[in-house]
């Protein structure tokens, strides 16, 4: 009896040590370096679980450091440290939390700048969020979705007319560095000011590996224009560890899904997923995962597919909300055949390709409309835009062919010369300055003016001045026409005739 009693006491003692003071399983750090810890003694830990690392012996004053389990091996578990891990030493105690990584979500985050863990970075005090959601959530199933047919207006003529984006779509923005990718999405956020408040999408901007000064500048612009009231900025800046770069897009996506699941529309921008893939490659190599093509781990496709599949327009039974994703990918010298660009192109519903040659020629935004595509197409356009932009892609493609041919031709017949002149004016009309997103009805006016030939005899260098003055004239003297297009979202024959007459009247005064 004495021996059985001693064994029972020893078992209880060992169980107590393994479970820790709150009855939670505990282990210890066996190695640490570069933000990665290897842990032993957690036989029941699961993938993506949060653990807490504390000093041994622990003191009440010290705050435990959170870490995320990403590798499960036979005797050890690999975890990535979330935050400052320089104080972690071998032998430190690791305690399971029994929960996956979650972030605060809700209306309280609107107008705020937070890190990927939901901690505020803007000095405006703490956030008392209504709820929290796991950063990794399953994407809606096929039967829980409905087709994408509601426009998400960007305010950029070249996109809304030729490459329309619908609510619930995933549209890739791809191009070399420093040619206007962030400016394009920033204008898209600002353009939502033109939307009625009840249908205005909530915008989430996720900055991955951007300089803190660049993020601050973007937030300042949004604040100044009044767009931060419907925007959340999730910032994992260049000085943050790779672990925060890795979780940032998933955290932002959960914040957007909160609004989507409540029947609202949300827009999320990932700027950019190239840096996200770099962060995952760094973490994976430090976790001793085997490298594959371009040293990326084999699951890099799954990395982005499970993120972008969460963008959807839900069925009416599920509330009808939507989450639209605009991922950004950086190319090197326009190489869209590299690993990450091809991966993300295959996951998304189209791509907007920005070209450095067009940028250097002064075409802003530098969108190559020829190879850009939206697989949702004109179903995500208003009737008015569809009417004036139906031939746009074809006209531009023909113009570019003719312009290339005309470089080597001595004499051109009048029909070819006319088509080239019209194409040049169309390219000029599609130019747009930053922070100048245009409402739908103004875009319709500009495109109608060039399609109907009102700009054919306007000198090329004054086309944008003509457009600017025309819009001011219509706002001052013919506001009813713009208002009608805005309200009906259509361009009826009588409205079209009124608009043509107004443009003709303006042209006579402009010529004088």
TIBA-982205 format. One record per atom (N, C-alpha, C): z, y, x; residue in one letter. Coordinates in steps of 0.02 Angstrom, whole numbers, plus 50000, padded with zeros to 5 digits. Atoms other than C-alpha are relative to their C-alpha. Layout:
ZYXa ...
***
This chain:
500004993950042x 500005000050000x 500005006350043x 499944994149957x 500455011850141x 499315001750030x 500664998949969x 498725009150222x 499525003149948x 500444997350053x 497785012350056x 500175007349986x 499784993250015x 498825027950028x 499765004850055x 500224995949944x 498405034550202x 499255001349996x 500734999350006x 496525031250175x 499825005149945x 500124995450057x 496595040350007x 500125007250021x 499844993249977x 497435055450088x 499475002650048x 500514997949953x 496145055750229x 499345001949965x 500614998650038x 494695054950105x 500045006849965x 499894993650034x 495425069450005x 499965005850050x 500004994749949x 495685079450165x 499285001650022x 500694999049978x 493875076550221x 499585003349946x 500374996950056x 493185080850048x 500165007449995x 499784993050004x 494195096850047x 499665004250053x 500324996349945x 493485101950216x 499265000949987x 500724999750012x 491695097950163x 499835004849944x 500154995950057x 491835107750002x 500255007150006x 499764993249991x 492805122850061x 500495002149946x 499464997850043x 494105133249969x 499805000649926x 500204999350070x 493075136449810x 499664993749973x 500335006150022x 492465118649796x 499254999950014x 500714999749984x 490765123449870x 499884996550066x 500185003749940x 489875113050002x 499935004950059x 500064995749941x 490005120350177x 499724996050059x 500265003049939x 489125117050342x 500115004850057x 499924995349944x 488945125450511x 499335001250034x 500614998049964x 487625134350614x 499984996150066x 500075003649937x 486965123350755x 499555003750049x 500404995849955x 485675135550824x 499785006249962x 500204993650031x 485145153550792x 499555003750048x 500464996049958x 483725164450855x 499425002649961x 500574996850033x 482375176550796x 500044999949925x 499914999750073x 483115177450622x 499984993349965x 500015006750028x 483065158550597x 500634996350020x 499405004049984x 484625147650585x 499884992749980x 500005007250017x 484735128650589x 500724998149981x 499345001450029x 486175121950485x 500094992549991x 499855007150015x 486995104850478x 500614999749954x 499425001050043x 488235097950354x 499915002349929x 500134998250070x 487385103050191x 499524994849970x 500455005350022x 486695086450126x 499685001149932x 500264999150068x 486415092549947x 499635006749991x 500334993550006x 485625109549985x 499274999149978x 500685000650025x 483945112749899x 499565005650028x 500484995049976x 482365122249949x 500075006449959x 499974993350030x 482425141049912x 500705001849974x 499314998350020x 484325140849887x 500285005350047x 499654995149959x 485385155249948x 500634996950030x 499375001949968x 486765151650073x 500315006250032x 499654994449970x 488075163050150x 500304997950066x 499765001649932x 488495163450336x 500575004750017x 499424995849983x 490225169450391x 500284997750067x 499695001749935x 491215169850554x 500514994549992x 499485005150001x 492365155350597x 500505001550055x 499725000150068x 493785157650570x 499825006549964x 500214994250039x 493235169450431x 500575004849986x 499504995150020x 494135185650392x 499775003349935x 500174997350066x 494195193850220x 499595006450006x 500344993649994x 493535210250289x 499244999150012x 500705001049982x 491895202850351x 499594997849940x 500445001850055x 490455202050229x 499534994550023x 500445005349978x 489485185650236x 499275002250000x 500714998349995x 487645186750287x 499604995049957x 500385004650040x 486415179550158x 499414997050039x 500595003249970x 485065167150211x 499674995749946x 500405003650049x 483685157950119x 499764993550031x 500205006649974x 483385139150143x 499254999149990x 500735000950004x 481545135950185x 499774993450030x 500185006449969x 481565119450282x 500544994849986x 499525005450010x 482395102950237x 499804994250045x 500145005549953x 482475090250379x 500524994649991x 499575005850011x 483385073750400x 500745001750007x 499294998449988x 485005080550472x 500165007449996x 499874992850001x 484785099350469x 499575003449946x 500394995750045x 484135113250356x 499845006450037x 500204993749968x 483155128350419x 500035005649949x 499944994350046x 483535145250343x 499795006450035x 500194993549973x 482875162850366x 500535005149978x 499474995250014x 484175176750378x 499715006149964x 500224994150039x 483985190750249x 500445005950019x 499594994349979x 484595206350336x 500174999550074x 499784999649930x 485515209550498x 500354993650020x 499705006449980x 485845193050584x 500214999750073x 499855000149929x 486265198450762x 500714997550015x 499315002149989x 488115194350738x 500114992549989x 499925007250014x 487795176150688x 500024996150065x 499925004049939x 488375163650819x 500014992549981x 499945007250012x 488315144750838x 500724998449980x 499335002050023x 489765136650747x 500235003949939x 499814996350059x 489815149650607x 499964995649937x 499965003950062x 490215142950434x 499455002149952x 500524998850050x 488815141350305x 500234997049934x 499785002450066x 489255139950121x 499445000649949x 500514999950053x 488085135249979x 500235004749944x 499844995850058x 487985147249832x 499824996549935x 500205003550061x 487165135049711x 499495003849958x 500494996150039x 485895148249657x 499415001950044x 500594997849963x 484135153449706x 500025007650007x 500024992849988x 483715170849769x 499755003749938x 500194996150060x 483665183149622x 500035007550017x 500004992749991x 483325201849609x 500165003549934x 499874996350062x 483925214949483x 499345002449969x 500604997850036x 482625219449350x 500205004549942x 499864996150060x 482485231649205x 499825007350007x 500174992850004x 482255249849155x 500375004250052x 499604996149953x 483615255649275x 499655000950068x 500364999649936x 482415252549422x 499455005250000x 500554995250004x 481115264949358x 500185006450038x 499884993949962x 480935279849474x 500394998950065x 499585001449941x 481875270949614x 499594996750056x 500275003549941x 481455264849790x 500534995050021x 499525005349984x 482275248149828x 499714995550054x 500255005049953x 482185235049963x 499874993449961x 500175006150038x 481605217249918x 500604996449970x 499415003050030x 483405212349877x 500265004249941x 499794995750056x 483535226449748x 500515005250020x 499524995149976x 484645237349858x 499665006850004x 500344993550000x 484235256049831x 499965003050070x 500124996949935x 483495265349981x 499915007649993x 500184993050011x 483265282549901x 500605004749997x 499424995750000x 485055289049909x 500195002849932x 499854997650068x 485155291049719x 500564996049967x 499455003850029x 486655279649697x 499814992949984x 500115007150014x 486855261549646x 499614999149935x 500405001650059x 485805253049513x 500384994849958x 499685004950045x 486625244549363x 499454997049957x 500575003150034x 485195233149311x 500234995949940x 499845003750060x 485145224849141x 500054992550013x 500035007349989x 484755207549212x 499764998750071x 500305002049937x 484185198049365x 499564994049988x 500475005650007x 482745185849386x 499884996950069x 500175003149936x 482345172949522x 499345002850026x 500624997249973x 480995179049641x 499424995149993x 500525005150010x 480035162549623x 500044997549929x 500025002350070x 479535158949442x 499334996849986x 500655003250014x 478195147549370x 499525004849965x 500514995950033x 476575155849317x 499904997749928x 500125002150070x 476165156049130x 499444994849997x 500505005250009x 475175140849072x 499385002649966x 500654998050029x 473385141449008x 500095001949926x 499934998850071x 473935140648825x 500435006249985x 499584994150010x 475165155048851x 499635006550015x 500394994149981x 473755167048903x 499485001649946x 500584998350040x 472395176448813x 499495003650044x 500534997049958x 470745183748875x 500155007350015x 499904993149977x 470735200148969x 499455004449970x 500514995750030x 469855213548866x 500245007149987x 499744993150006x 470935229348875x 499935003550067x 500114996849935x 470425241949009x 500665002450033x 499484996649961x 471615247049147x 499635005550038x 500394994449971x 470905264149189x 500295002050067x 499774998049933x 470985268649374x 499895007550011x 500164993049989x 470285286249354x 499485001150054x 500504999649946x 469015282249491x 499334997949970x 500635001150035x 467225283749426x 499654993650021x 500375005849974x 466475270449539x 500294993449975x 499685006150023x 467755257549482x 499954999349924x 499995000550073x 467915261449297x 499304999049971x 500685000750025x 466015262249277x 499674993550022x 500385005649972x 465395248149390x 500424993750011x 499585005949985x 466885236749430x 500645000449958x 499414998750043x 468055238349279x 500554994950008x 499415004349994x 469815231349289x 500334999649931x 499665001150064x 470665223849136x 500744998650010x 499285001449997x 472515222249097x 500124992550000x 499885007249991x 473065205149159x 499554997050053x 500475002449949x 471715203949293x 500315000150069x 499824999649929x 471895200949481x 499395002350037x 500594997149966x 470705212249576x 500195001850072x 499854999049929x 470705211849766x 499685006550025x 500264994149966x 470495227949865x 499984998450075x 500085002749933x 469805223550035x 499595004950043x 500364995549954x 469225233450187x 500395001050065x 499674998649935x 469625239050364x 500575005049990x 499434995450005x 471155249550402x 499755007350001x 500124992750000x 471185268350371x 499345002149967x 500604997650035x 469715269150249x 500155000949925x 499854997750068x 470655273150089x 500234994849950x 499775005150047x 471365257050015x 500635002349963x 499374997650032x 473115264349985x 499865006249957x 500174993950040x 472365280949925x 499724997949932x 500315002350062x 471375271249795x 500524997649949x 499495002550046x 472895262349722x 500495005649980x 499574994350016x 473925278349731x 499705004149943x 500344996450054x 472625287149623x 500034996149935x 499955004250060x 472695272349503x 500685001049966x 499334998750028x 474575275049481x 500025006949967x 499994993250027x 474325293849456x 499595000549936x 500434999650059x 472945290749328x 500364997749936x 499655002350060x 474185282149212x 500355005749964x 499744994150034x 474835299649173x 499545002049941x 500474998550055x 473265301149064x 500094995449940x 499915004950054x 473825286148960x 500565002349953x 499444998550045x 474895288448803x 500624996250022x 499385003049974x 476715284648842x 500134993049974x 499845006650029x 476815269848723x 499564994450029x 500435005249971x 475345260748808x 499945000650076x 500034998949928x 475635266948985x 500304994150038x 499715005649963x 475855252549108x 500545002250049x 499504999049948x 477405251649217x 499684998150067x 500325001349935x 476835252549400x 500534997850051x 499575002349945x 477645242749542x 499595000150064x 500364999749936x 477085247049719x 500424996450052x 499645003949949x 477595234149850x 499705001650068x 500224998249932x 477465240750028x 500254994650048x 499825005549954x 477425226450155x 499795002150070x 500144998449931x 477575231450337x 499705006950011x 500254993149991x 477085249750307x 500525004150038x 499534995449966x 477835263650412x 500435003549948x 499544996950047x 479375271050327x 499775007149982x 500244993150013x 478605288550345x 499435000049950x 500575000550046x 477025282950253x 500254998649929x 499725001650066x 478065275450111x 500335006349970x 499664993950024x 479105291550100x 499495005249976x 500534995350019x 477495301950093x 499714998149931x 500275002350064x 476805291249951x 500485001449943x 499494998850051x 478445292349853x 500035007549985x 499984992750010x 478455311349880x 499425002449957x 500594998150041x 476685312949808x 500104997949927x 499895002550069x 477145302249656x 500535004249965x 499474995750028x 478735312549630x 499715006849978x 500274993350013x 477785328949641x 499545000149939x 500475000250057x 476485323449512x 500334997349937x 499655002450059x 477805316249394x 499864992749983x 500185007050014x 477235298149413x 500574995150016x 499465004749983x 478875290849480x 500404997849939x 499605001950059x 479615290449305x 499804993249971x 500215006650025x 478595274749267x 499834995350059x 500185003849939x 478515267849446x 500634997350034x 499495002949957x 479595256249551x 499674998850068x 500265001249932x 479335255949741x 500454994950034x 499645005249963x 479855240049832x 499775000650073x 500204998349931x 479885244150018x 500294995050050x 499805003949942x 479925231650161x 499635003250059x 500354995849950x 479535243750302x 499904996350065x 500185003149936x 478875240150476x 500614998150041x 499405001449960x 480645240350548x 500424994349970x 499625005450032x 481275226950426x 499804993350029x 500175006749974x 481365208550477x 499454996649958x 500555003650033x 479945196650433x 500224996749935x 499745003350061x 481065188250303x 499935004649939x 500064995350056x 481045204150196x 499265001249983x 500724999550014x 479155205850216x 499794994149956x 500205006250035x 479015187850153x 500215000149926x 499765000450069x 480075189849995x 499795006149958x 500154993750037x 479475207649949x 499524999149942x 500465000450057x 477945203149843x 500274995849942x 499715004250053x 478885189449748x 500535003849961x 499484995950033x 480325201349713x 499685005149953x 500354995150041x 479125214849650x 499694996849939x 500325003550055x 478225202049543x 500504998449944x 499495001450051x 479845196949455x 500195006449962x 499854993650033x 480205215349420x 499465001749948x 500554998850047x 478495216849339x 500014995249941x 499995005150053x 478695200649241x 500525001549947x 499494998150049x 480255207549157x 499675004249945x 500334995750049x 479165220849073x 499454996149963x 500525004150032x 477735208649041x 500294995649945x 499695004550049x 478895196548952x 500295003649940x 499754996050057x 479525210748842x 499425002749958x 500584997850039x 477745213548776x 499695006450025x 500294993849973x 477365228548888x 499474998350052x 500505000849947x 475975231149016x 500305002350066x 499764998149933x 476365231749202x 499434999150050x 500505000249946x 475315234749358x 500384999250065x 499665000949935x 475855228049528x 499495000350056x 500444999049942x 475085232949694x 500354997050061x 499735003149939x 475365222249851x 499645003150059x 500324996349945x 475045233150004x 500344998350066x 500575004150016x 474595222450093x 500164992750016x 499865007249994x 474485203350089x 499814997350069x 500135002249931x 473785202150267x 500664999950039x 499364999649964x 475475207750334x 500494994849971x 499585005250030x 476325196050210x 499854993250032x 500195006349968x 475345181450284x 500234999850073x 499744999749931x 475805187250460x 500744998250002x 499285001350002x 477645187050412x 500134992649988x 499905007150014x 477495169450340x 499814995850061x 500205003749940x 476575163550497x 500565000350052x 499454999349952x 477975170450605x 500594995649982x 499435004050023x 479335162250500x 499854992650008x 500185007149998x 478395145650489x 499994997450072x 500025002349930x 478095144650677x 500714999550029x 499315000449976x 479935148450711x 500384994249968x 499705005950032x 480395134750587x 499694993550025x 500335005749969x 479315122950693x 499524996449952x 500525003150043x 478015120050558x 499354999850039x 500615000549960x 476355114050629x 499495005449982x 500504994950014x 475055127950647x 499324996949984x 500675002250016x 473305126350575x 499505005250022x 500524995249983x 471795137950571x 500295006950012x 499764993449979x 472125154550659x 500765000250003x 499275000949991x 473935148150686x 500395000949935x 499644999750064x 474335149850500x 500224993049980x 499795006650024x 475335135650421x 499534997649944x 500465002950048x 474425123850303x 500105002449929x 499864998150069x 475255130950147x 499865007449987x 500114992850009x 474605148850167x 499605001549937x 500354999050064x 473435146650018x 500514999949943x 499485000450052x 474915141349911x 500455006150000x 499604993949992x 475865156449978x 499765005549952x 500274994650041x 474695168449887x 499794997649930x 500225002250066x 474065157549744x 500584999949951x 499435000250046x 475815155149671x 500245007049983x 499834993050014x 476055173949683x 499515003149950x 500514996650040x 474405179749607x 499884996649932x 500075003450065x 474365166449469x 500505002749949x 499504997350047x 475885175249394x 499745006149963x 500324994550036x 474755189749345x 499624997149941x 500315002850060x 474175186649166x 500085004749942x 499904996850065x 473935193548993x 500244994649952x 499695005250041x 475095183748880x 499705000049929x 500245000650069x 474585177248709x 500445003949953x 499624996250049x 475155186148552x 500664996649983x 499395003850015x 476415172148520x 500545001350053x 499534998849944x 477205176148690x 500155007550008x 499854992849998x 477265194948654x 499415004450019x 500604996149985x 475545200348717x 500055004750059x 499934995749941x 476195208748875x 499534997950056x 500455001849945x 475195209049036x 500285002350067x 499844998049931x 475435209749224x 499344999850038x 500634999349962x 473925216149322x 500175000550074x 499864999949928x 473885212949510x 499425003050038x 500494997249954x 472975223449639x 500224998550071x 499825001549931x 473225214449805x 499535003550048x 500404996849947x 472615223249962x 499984995350060x 500075004149939x 471935213750112x 499615004050051x 500324996249945x 471475221450279x 499534995550038x 500485003949960x 469915215450370x 499955003150069x 500134997749932x 469475216750553x 499255001050007x 500714998449993x 467785225450577x 499584997249943x 500385002050060x 467265221150399x 499904992549992x 500105007350003x 467435202350425x 500354997049940x 499695002950060x 467715195450250x 500014992450002x 500005007349995x 467455177550312x 500614997450039x 499395002149965x 469135177250404x 500444996049951x 499615004850039x 470495165450342x 500345003249939x 499624997050055x 471605176850236x 499535003349949x 500464997350050x 470165186950156x 499674994649956x 500335005250040x 469265170950102x 500504996649952x 499495002950043x 470885163650036x 500125004249938x 499814995650056x 471315178749928x 499405001349955x 500604999250041x 469505181249871x 499944994249951x 500085005850044x 469525163549801x 500534999649946x 499465000250050x 471145166549705x 499915005549947x 500034994250044x 470715183449627x 499394999949954x 500544999650050x 469545188449483x 499475005250020x 500494995149977x 468445199649590x 500295004050058x 499764996049944x 468525211449737x 499645006750003x 500284993449987x 468255229849775x 499975000750076x 500095000049927x 467535230849950x 499895007150025x 500074993449969x 467795246850049x 499694999250069x 500405001049940x 466575249150191x 500085005950047x 499884994649952x 466895259050350x 499375004150012x 500624996249991x 465045263950366x 499935005449946x 500034995150054x 465085272450195x 500535005450010x 499464995249988x 466745280650241x 499795005150052x 500214995449946x 466015287950400x 499425004449979x 500554995950026x 464505294350301x 500255005249949x 499724995050045x 465695304450190x 500044997849928x 499945002550069x 465645293250035x 500734998149987x 499295001350016x 467425294049966x 500094999549925x 499785006249966x 468015282149897x 499404996050026x 500555003449964x 466975271350015x 499874993149971x 500085006550033x 466645257549888x 499274997850004x 500675002950001x 465135246349917x 499914996649932x 500075002550068x 464635243849735x 499564993849998x 500455005749998x 463295231249785x 500354993450006x 499665006549990x 464485217649845x 500694999749967x 499375000250038x 466015222649744x 499854996949932x 500115003450064x 466245212749584x 500654999649961x 499445001350044x 467385211249434x 499784994449953x 500215005750041x 467315194349348x 500195000849927x 499854998550071x 468015201949188x 499425004049970x 500604996550021x 466545213849177x 500115005149945x 499994994650048x 466135225549034x 500474998849941x 499515001350053x 467375217048916x 500645004150011x 499424995849985x 468675227849004x 499805007350006x 500214993050000x 467755244248971x 500035002749929x 500054996950066x 467835256548828x 499265000249981x 500694999850024x 466265257648719x 499625005950030x 500324994049973x 465915275148785x 499784998950072x 500175001349930x 465965269848968x 499434994950005x 500505005349999x 464935254348932x 499305002949986x 500644997150021x 463575265148853x 499675003950057x 500304995849947x 463355276849003x 499974996450067x 499975003449934x 463705264149143x 499644993350001x 500325006650004x 462685249249085x 499524998550056x 500535001049950x 461285251649212x 500235002050070x 499784996749938x 462365259049351x 499914995550062x 500045004449941x 462475243949468x 499274998650019x 500715001549987x 460625239949449x 499655006150031x 500304993949974x 460105258149478x 500195001250073x 499764998949931x 461175259349635x 499694994850048x 500305005349957x 460525242649703x 499275001750015x 500704998249990x 458715248349676x 499945006050046x 500024994049957x 459085265249756x 500114998150073x 499865001849931x 459835257149911x 499424996250033x 500595003449974x 458325245649930x 499455005150018x 500534995049989x 457115260249911x 500175004750058x 499804995449947x 458135271550026x 499904996950068x 500105003449937x 458085258450163x 499264999550017x 500735000549990x 456205256250140x 499705006850017x 500294993349993x 455865275050129x 500105002950070x 499884997549932x 456565277850305x 499374999050043x 500585001649957x 454965269950376x 499345002149968x 500624998150035x 453715276850249x 499845007450012x 500214993149990x 452705292550279x 499965003749933x 500104996850065x 452185296650101x 500274995549945x 499735003850057x 453065291449940x 499675002549937x 500294997950063x 452295291349768x 500545003549958x 499514996050039x 453125302949639x 500544995949966x 499515004250036x 453975288749543x 500554997650047x 499515002349950x 454805281949701x 500445005850023x 499624994249978x 455315299349758x 500515002049947x 499554998150055x 456065302849586x 500604995249997x 499465004950003x 457065286649590x 500505000950057x 499564998849942x 457735290449764x 500435006249988x 499634993850014x 458215308249712x 500564998749949x 499505001650051x 459125301449557x 500574995950031x 499495004249967x 460025288349663x 500475004150044x 499594995649957x 460605301649787x 500515004049959x 499554996150043x 461335311949645x 500534995649968x 499515004850028x 462175296549571x 500544998550052x 499515001149946x 462995292949740x 500455006150008x 499614993849993x 463545311249748x 500505000749943x 499554999550058x 464285310549572x 500594995150007x 499475005049993x 465285294849620x 500515001950053x 499514997749952x 466155304449760x 500595003249962x 499404997550034x 467925309349716x 500545001250052x 499464998549953x 469345317649810x 500644996249983x 499355003350014x 471065309949829x 500435004449955x 499564996750049x 472355314449695x 499595003549946x 500414997150053x 470925318449575x 499754994649952x 500235005150048x 470885303749453x 499745003449936x 500324996950058x 469755307649304x 500124996049937x 499945003650063x 470115303249123x 499324997449977x 500615003650021x 468845292049037x 499475004749972x 500494995750033x 468015305848932x 499635004550050x 500324995849949x 467665316549087x 499514995850042x 500465004549965x 466895301549177x 499364999049960x 500585001050044x 465755298849028x 499535006050004x 500414993949995x 465155317049038x 499605000050066x 500334999949934x 464765315649225x 499434995050003x 500515005349996x 463815299249209x 499425001449952x 500534998250047x 462855305149056x 499555005450029x 500384994449971x 462325321049147x 499504997450052x 500465002549948x 461575311249293x 499494995149969x 500465004850031x 460805297449183x 499445003549961x 500504996450042x 459925310049069x 499575004850041x 500434996049957x 459175319049218x 500175007350006x 499814993049997x 460135335349202x 500145002450072x 499854998249931x 460525334749389x 499394999350046x 500585001549958x 458765330349449x 499765006150040x 500234994049964x 458345348449494x 500585004150029x 499424996649969x 460105353149551x 500014998150074x 499975001849928x 460175354249743x 500564995150015x 499535005549987x 461065339149815x 500695002650022x 499364997649974x 462415349449904x 500415003949947x 499624996550053x 462905358149740x 500154995549940x 499905004650057x 462995342549629x 500744999849979x 499295000650017x 464895341249640x 500275006549971x 499804993550028x 465095359849608x 499765000649927x 500275000050068x 463975358049454x 500454995949954x 499575004450040x 465035343549392x 500685003349984x 499344996950008x 466665352949419x 499975005749949x 500064994250046x 466065368649328x 499824997749929x 500185002750066x 465295358349187x 500634997749962x 499405002550032x 466965349949152x 500475005749979x 499594994150017x 467895366649156x 499705003449937x 500344996850057x 466585373849035x 500144996149935x 499885004150061x 466795359248913x 500725000549977x 499294999450019x 468695360348919x 500145006849967x 499884993250027x 468615379048882x 499645001249934x 500414998250057x 467225379448752x 499824994349953x 500205005750042x 466875361748687x 500534994450003x 499465005049994x 468565353148695x 499974994749945x 500025004750057x 468255345048525x 499584993750017x 500425005849981x 466875333948599x 500404995350045x 499605004149955x 468015327848740x 500564996549961x 499455002850040x 469425325148615x 499754994149957x 500285005350043x 468295314748502x 499874993750041x 500135005949957x 467745303348646x 500664996850020x 499345002549980x 469555301848702x 500334995849944x 499665003450056x 470185296748529x 499634993849977x 500385005750027x 468755285348473x 499834994950054x 500205004249943x 468415277948649x 499274997849994x 500705001750011x 466605277748592x 499575006250007x 500474994449995x 465045288448614x 499474998949945x 500465000850056x 464215289048444x 499395004550011x 500634996449990x 462425295648428x 500085007549988x 499924992950014x 462965312148350x 500415003550054x 499594997149945x 464295314948485x 499585000750062x 500444999849941x 463015310748619x 499535006149997x 500454994350007x 461805323748550x 500375006650009x 499594993949991x 463195336848541x 500145001150074x 499834999549929x 463655333048721x 499385002150040x 500614998249965x 461845334048781x 499835007449990x 500134993050016x 461645350748693x 500475004650040x 499514996049963x 463255357348774x 499835000250074x 500185000249929x 462655351748947x 499395004550012x 500594995749993x 460965360348919x 500185007449999x 499774993050004x 461835376548868x 500335002150065x 499654998349937x 462945375849022x 499505000750057x 500495000049945x 461455372149135x 499635006750004x 500344993550002x 460595388149079x 500435005550032x 499554994949971x 462125398649123x 500114998650075x 499895001849929x 462365388949288x 499415002250042x 500604998049962x 460575392349341x 500005007550014x 499994992849990x 460865410949318x 500525001950052x 
***
